[in-house]
């Protein structure tokens, strides 16, 4: 299948997609227009925010071209995350999102934080300005450092998000207590309009040592595990108006096959 045909094919089988490419680049306006044209009216795009916003080291080459020349960089070529730069990238990002919004196809914006964003080195208030800038959008936040979600810190984290109407991203992940692996036994609802569940697979060795995204999330869910995810989705749906479930086990065709089996388990496909 040609790359340009994949979204149209996907939209024949699923009602929502989570866009990952936007983590690495601000989408061109014409590209977003093509996304809209390739999908039905009721289709939904959840869009991952650019990595500059999530405290990841960001090479200058991942910025829009005009901003590459203006941004200060360190000796490794990573940009300095200044308020002015964040604002400039956000303005360009939201301009592209306005196309999805006008087409009524924009779901949630996903902020996938760096594992380096930890309670020891950072505080939640550092997210405040970005959250405020996105107050008119549905925002889901995925922590990638488990120390935000264990012990007394969990309550502080969820209270912070609840007060700002941001959705806590629940995960299915390997059963390891490594600091980069979030616990899978949480079903937190911090915004009653949206529950978010991302499924990363249960391969601990791959998650911790994989050199590529596909290698890290190389996992094929068994049928009994799909049934567990279905039950968890139902539980989230009892407390939230809408539940977005996204398979991130993106090696081979594992994710779309798992999503199809989940839809069957949920009674969406007969």
N, C-alpha and C positions, 0 to 999 in steps of 0.2 A: 504494500500500500504506500502510495506517495505521501510524504509528510504533510502536504497541503490538504490531503483528503482525510486525515485521521480525526480531526475534530468533528467533521460532519458525520463520519461513521460512529464515533463515540456518542454523539448526541442522539443517535437513533436508539441507543441502548440505555443511556443514563440521563438523568435530569439535572445533574450538577457536575461541575468539575472544579478542582482546586488547581489554580495556575501557579506553577513553580518557577517558570522562566523569569517572572517579574522580581524574583529574589536577586537575580544577577543583572538585570537591566530594566530601565524604565521603558515600558512598551510604547512603540511608535503609534501615533493616532490611527494611521491607516491599518496597522495590524489589529488594533482593537475593533475597528470597523469591520474587518474581515471575520473576526470572532463572532460578532453579532450576526453577520450575514450568513454564517455557516451553521447557525443553531436556531432551533424553534423559539417562538415567542416566550414560552414559559421557562426556558433554560436559565440556569443560575451559574454564575461564575463567582467562586470564592477566590480571592486574589492575595497571594503572599506579598507582603510588603518588602521593599528593597532591603538588602542586608545592611545598608548604612544605618537604618533605623534600629537595628536589633543588636548593636554593640559587637558585631563581627568586624574583624579587620577587613577593610574594603579597598582593593586595588583601584587606583585612579581610573584604569581602563574600563571599570564597570559603571562609571558615571556617564551621564549624557555628555556628548562631545564638548559642548561649550563649557561645561563645568569642569571638565578634566583639566583645562588650561588654567582655570582660576583657583583650583584647590591646592592647598599646601599639602606636601607629602613627606613621609619619613624616608629613611634610607632604604627601606624595602619597597617603596612605591605605594604604600598604603596612605590613604588620605587622612588628614586630621579632621576629626568629627566636630566641627564648629557649629554653633547654632545657626549661623548664616547659611552654611552649606546644607544642613539638614532641612532648613526652610525652603531653600531653592529646589532641592531634589523633591521634596514633598509637593511643592506647587506643581511641578512638572508631572509627577506621578498622579496626582488627583485630576489634572487636566485630562489625562488618558482615561481615568476611571469615570469621568463625567459622561463618556460615551456609553459605557455600560449602564450607568445610572439612568441616563435618558431613555435607554432602551428597556429599562426595568429588568435588567439582567444581573445587576450587581448584588451579590449576597453579602458575605462578610470580608473584611480585610483581616489577614492573618499576620500577626507579628510573631515570628519564630525567633526567640531570643537566643543569644549565644550561651553555651555552657559557662563561659567566662563571666557572664552576668550572674554573680553569686551574692548571697546575703553578706558574705564576709568582705567583699570588695565594693559592693554597690548597695543602693537602697531603692525602694520602690518609687520614691518621689522623683527619681531620675526619669521615670516613664511619664510623669504627669503632664509635661508640656505636649508631648506627642499625642497622648490620649485626649487632651483638651482640643488639640488641633483637629482631631478626628471625631469630635463629639457628635457630628451629624451623620456618622457612618456606623454600621455595626462592626465592632472590633472584637476579634478573638486573639487571646495572647497565650502562646505556648512557651512555658518555661522549659529550659533544657538543663537546668541544674536542680537536682532533686532536693537540695537543701531549702528551696522555697516551699516545699510541699510536705515536709515532715515535722513532727513535733508541734510545738507552739507556733512555729513560723507559718504553718498551713493556714491557721485562722487569720493571721495578719495579712497573708497574701490574698486570701479569698475576700476578706473584708475590704481590702484596698480596691480590688476589682469590682466588687458589688457596689461600692459607693460611686464608682465611675461608670457603671453599666457596661463594663467590658466582660466578655465571656472567657472563663477559664477553659483552656483546652485540656480535656482528659485524654489519656493515651492508653493504648495497649502496647506493651513493650516487654523486653526480656525480664525475667524474674531475677534480676541482679541489683545489688545496692550500690553500684558504681555511681559516682556523683553526676555523671552525664545521663543516667537513665532514670527517668521519672517513674514514680510508683504507678502501678496499673490498677490499684484497688480504690481509686478515687472516682466518684461520680459527682463532681462539683458543679453546681448551677449558680452562677453569679449574675446572670441576666436571664430573667424568665422568658425572654423572647427567643433565646438561642442557646442550645447546648451543642458543644463541638467535641467530637471524638476522632482522634487520629490513630491509625493502626500501623505500627512500625515493624510488626513481626516479633518473633520470640527467639531469635537466634542471637544469643548473647555474644558469642565469639565474633560473629560477623559484625555486630553492632559496634563492638569496641575496637576491632582491628581492621575492618574493611577500609580500603584505600579509596574507594569510589562510593558514590551514593547507592548505586545498584548493589554493590558488594555489602554495604552496611545493612541494607534492608532486604537481604536475600532470604526470603522466608515464604513458604507456601502453606497457608492456613489449612488445617484439617477440617473436615466437616463438623466434628464435634466442637471445634474452636469457633467456627462460624456460628454455631448455635449459641455459644456463650456470648458472642458479640451481639447477636440478635436480641438476646435477653437483656443485655446491658443497654442496648439502644431503646428497647421498650421502657426500661426503668427511667432513662433520661427523658423520654418523651412524656412521662407522667408528670414531670415538673416543668418542662419547657415547651413553649408553643411550637418550636421547630428544632429538629435535631439534624445536624450535618455530620455524617460519618464518612471518613475519607481513608482509603487504604493507601499507605505509603510504602508498602512492600513492593518496590518498583523494579525488581529484577524480572527479566523475561515478561511473561504475560500474567504474573501472579496477581497483580492488583485488580485488573478488570475481571478476571475469573472469580476472584474472591468476592468482589462487589456484586457480581451476578448471582452467586450463591447466597449472599446475604439478602439480596432483594427477594429471592425465592423464599428464604427462611422467614422473612418479614411479611410474606404474602403479597408482595408487590408484583411478582411475576408468577404466572400460573402455567 
